[in-house]
């Protein structure tokens, strides 16, 4: 018994696959941006010689909000202790 699989090659199915690829690419880029932002916050804290505890590192790397990470990066430049970047949140 032969199974008709021609619908997998239709323009509609191609469109759906393309949309899925584009969406996956966009999500991957956003995740990369967020990961880079977290790395930047940690880099600033470490370069300033501030102690970064496992708890602080976990909060920073676990954050998925690029805008919040940007706010923490700005604070990381001036705080006297790493934990202070979270004040006001």
Buried (B, 14 or more C-beta within 10 A) or exposed (E): EEEEEEEEEEEEEEEEEEEEEEEEEEEEEEEEEBBEBBEBBBEBBBEEEBEBEEEBBEBBBEBEEBEBBEBBBEBBEEBEEBBBBBEEE
